[in-house]
Amino acid sequence: MDKLREAARVALVDCMGVKAGEVVLVVTDILQREVGGALLAVAGELGAEAMLMEMSPRENHGQEPPAAVAAAMREAEVVLMPTTKSLSHTRARWEANRAGARIASMPGITLQMMQRTLKGSYVEMAENCRRYASLLHGARQVRITTPAGTDLTMSLEGREAHPDTGLYLEPGQFGNLPAGEVYAAPLEGSTRGVLVIDGSMAGVGLLKEPIRMRVEGGYATDIAGGAEAAKLQGILDRYNREARNIAELGLGMNPHAMITGLVLEDEKVLGTVHVALGDNSTFGGNVEVASHLDGVMLSPTVEVDGKVVLAGGRLTMV
């Protein structure tokens, strides 16, 4: 319990900069009650006006919370969201940020993950995140290849690359906890090639068999790979074509993270790359759909406008 409370303190003090008197809202669900309770308790100890709202678990990542929760988020100064499914790519989160809230999304976080990854200083990692964001920002062409068979190209022209530093100290800032990634929304229609997910897949978990997709005109097609690919296909079939949009390119930057099957941590693992399908409307893209699913690739090589910035899972520009 001491380690959990210390992790909660790192989240609230170091990452969110909570001050006495601030309105702090913890949004959680029944499956994340223990994490939510720890954050609520420490927020109270800091002298914040601390509140907790517990909702029914969402059916999928990117599904909107109840209207009452969305309204409360807009009125808070700090929002932490330890939920089973991600609220990151929702209108509710976006509107709360526009209203000035500092927000940390913590979808699928476990007690072990929290204690392992919310410790020490985030400053050095934050510098690496900013450096790689500047490399990706507005790139004309990015190419990703992996030993498993990925060979994918995309354009980030006109798109901002976001450093997820874990330091959300100014009004309107947003990111994940645990943090440690750089991400951008590829230009719609620009992504093409072969995408092979061999680490983990949101909605599926750790993969026993890689999931292989052909990508044409910015959309994933021809999903293959056995039972796990079939499960992903079933999730995507609940939505329209936009759920197959290549929504995000992300690079993991957190040296404490490890592949566990939980996308919140998996997408942060240092030296990995993730590509998401679905919604990108909340971070610079034009596709809005109630689904956002990240797939993690192992040992990737990434070229940005012809320059190798990641070689076989090793950062080359730090």
N, C-alpha and C positions, 0 to 999 in steps of 0.2 A: 504493500500500500504506500510506503514511503516513496518508492521509485515512481509509482503512478502519480502521486501528488507532485513530485519534483518535475516530471514530464509535463504535467498540467501547468505548473508554474513557468516552465520554459516557454510553453505555447502562449500563455497569457501575458507574461512580462516581456520576455526577449523578442518574441515574434510579433505580438499584437500591440505591445506598449500600453496595456490597460492601466488606467489611472483611477484613483478614488473618485467616485461620483459618476463615472461614465455608465451608460446603459449598455449592459452586456447581455446578449441573447444567445442561449445555447439551443439549437434546433436538433432534435434527436428522434429516435424511434425506440420501440420496445427492445429491439435486438442490440441497441447501443447504449442502453440505460446506464451501465456502469461507467463508461467513458464520459457520457454526458454529465453524470452526477459528480465525477471528480472535477471536471471543468467548472461546474456551477459552484462547488464548495470553495475552490481556490479563488474564483472571481469574487465571491463574498468576502473572503479573507482580505482581499486587496481593497475592499471598501467600495466596490462597484455596486451599481443597482443591477443585481444579477437576476436573470429570469431563465426558465427552462420551458420549452414547448415540446411535448412528445406527440408525434403523429404516427399514423399507421405507416409501415414500411412501403415505399414506392415499389411499383412493379418492375421498373427499369431505370437505368441511369438516364438522367435528363428529363424525367417526368416532373411536372410542376408540383410543388407542395400545396396543401390546402390554402384557400384565399386568406384565412385568418393568420396563418403562419407568414405568408408573403407580406401582409400588412404590418405585422410586428417587425419583420426584418427591415422594412423601410424606416421604421421609427427608432431603431437601435443605432448606437455608435460603433459597436463591435458585435459581429455575428460569428459564432463558431458552429459548424455543421457536421458533427459526428453521426452520420446516417448510414444506413445499409446500402442505399443506392445514391449515386452522386446527384447533388443539386447544383453542381458547378455550372452546367450549361442549361440554365433555366432563366426564364424571364424574371422570376422572383429575385434571383441573385443579382441579375443585371440591374434591375430597378433599385434594389437596395444599395448597390454601389453608386448608382447615379445620385441617390439621396445622400451620399457621403459616408456610408457605413464602411468600415474596414472588415473584410470577410475572409475567413479561412474555411475551406471545404475539407472534410475529413472522411470521405466515403469509405466504408468497409474497414475502418481502422480497428485493430485489435489491441488488447492491453499490452501484449508482447511487442507489437509494432510501435506503439506509442513510447514505451520505455526504451526501445532500441534506437529509435531515430530522432526523438526529441531530447537531445542532450548536447552538451558542448556548445561551441560557437558556430553560428551560421555565416559569419562574416566572410571567411575564405571561400566557402562554397558560393556565396552570393556574387563574389567577384568573378568566378568562373562562369556563372550563369550570365552575367552581364556581358562578358567577353564573347561568349558564343552567340548570344542574341545579336550582337553587333555584326557577327560574321554571317548570320542567316538573313538579317534584315534586308528585304527587297531583292534577294538573290534571283537572278534570271533563271538559273537552272540548278537544281539539287538532284544528285543521283545517289541512291542507296543500294548497296549490294551486300549480300550475306552468304556464308557457306551453305545455308539451307536452300538457297535458290532465289532469293529476292533480287530483282533487278528492276528498279523503279525510278522514274524521273518525274519531276514536278517543277513548277515555277512558283516562286514567292514574290514575284514582281508586284510592287505596289502594296505588299503586305508587311505588317509589323511583326517582328519576332519578340516574344514576351519572355523576360527572365523571371522564373518562379523562384525567388530568392528565399522565401520564408520570412522575410522582414516586411510586415504590412503595417507600417507606422503612420501613414498619411491617409487622410479621408479619401475614400473611393478605391483604395487598393484591395486587390484580391489575389488569392492563390491557394495552393494546397498546404496542408500540414499532415504528415511530413512533406517538406518541400524538396526542391532540387531538380528542376528541369528547365529546358528552353523549348518553347512551342510556338508554332505559327499555323495559320490557316492557308493551305496552298490555294492558288488561284483556281477557281472552279473550272473544270474541264481540262486542266493542264496535265493531270497525272495519268501516266500510262506505264504499262509493263507488267511485271509479275511481282506479287506480294506474297511472301511466305512467312506466316507467324509461327515461331517455334519456341517462344518463351511462355507466354500466357496470353489469354484473351478475356477481356471483360465479358461477364455473363457466362463464361465457360470455365475459367480457372486455369490451373497448370495444364499444359498440353502433353499428352502422351504421344500424339502424332501431330506433325505440323499441319496447319491449315493453309491451303494454297488458293490464291485468288488471281484471276486475270483482271487487269484494270485497263479500261478503255474510256477515253473521254471524261476522266475524273470519277468513274463509278466502278465499284467492284462487281465482277461477274464470275460465273463458273467457279463457285466455291466448292472445293474438294478436300478430302482428308479424313474420311471415316466418321465415327460417331460424334466427335467434337465439332467437326465442320458442319454436320447435320444439325447440331444444337444451335450453332451460330445462324445457320440458314433459317431455322425456325423462329429465332428472335427477330431477324430482319424481315421475315415475311409478315410480321404483325403491322408493319408500317409501309409507307409508300416508297417509291424509288429513292427518295432523298436519304433514306437510312443507309444507303450504300455509297453515298458521297464520300470521297476521300477528304476528310474534314480537317485533319491535323497531322503535322509532323512534329515530333517531340524528341529531344535528346535528354537522357538521364544524366544527372550530375551529383547525386548524393552518395558519398562513399560508405555510409552506414546502412544503406538500403540493401535488401536481398530479394531474390525472386521467391515469392511465397504463393503465388496464385491470386493474390489480392492486388488489383490494378493500382490502387493508391500508392502502394510501395513499389510494385514492379516497374512502373513507368519512370521511377526516380533512380533506378539502379545505375550507378556510374558505368558508362561505356555501352549502354543499350540505346536502341532507337525504338520509338513506338509510332504507329500510324493509327489514327482513329477513323471510324466510319460514322457518318451521320451529321449531327448538328455542329455548325461552327459560327452561328450567328452572334454569339456572345464574346467572341475574341477576334473579330475582323473579317469573318466570312459572310456569305449571303444565303446560306442554307439553314432553314429552321425546321426541325423535326424533333419529336419527343424521344430521341435516342442518340446516344453518343457512346461508342464502344471502342476502347483502345486495345490494340494488339502489340505485344512486345517482341522485338527481334533481338537475337543474340549475336555477338561478335560482328557488328556491322562495320562497313566502311562507307563513309559519307564524303562526297565531293561537292563543294559549293563553288559554282562557276569555275570548275576545273581545279580547284585547290582542295587537297585532302585535309579535312579537319578532324576526322575520326578514322583510324586505321585498325581494322580488326578488333574494335571495341576499346581502343586506346586513344585518349585525347592527344592531339598533335599540336594544339595551339595554346598550351598553358605553360 
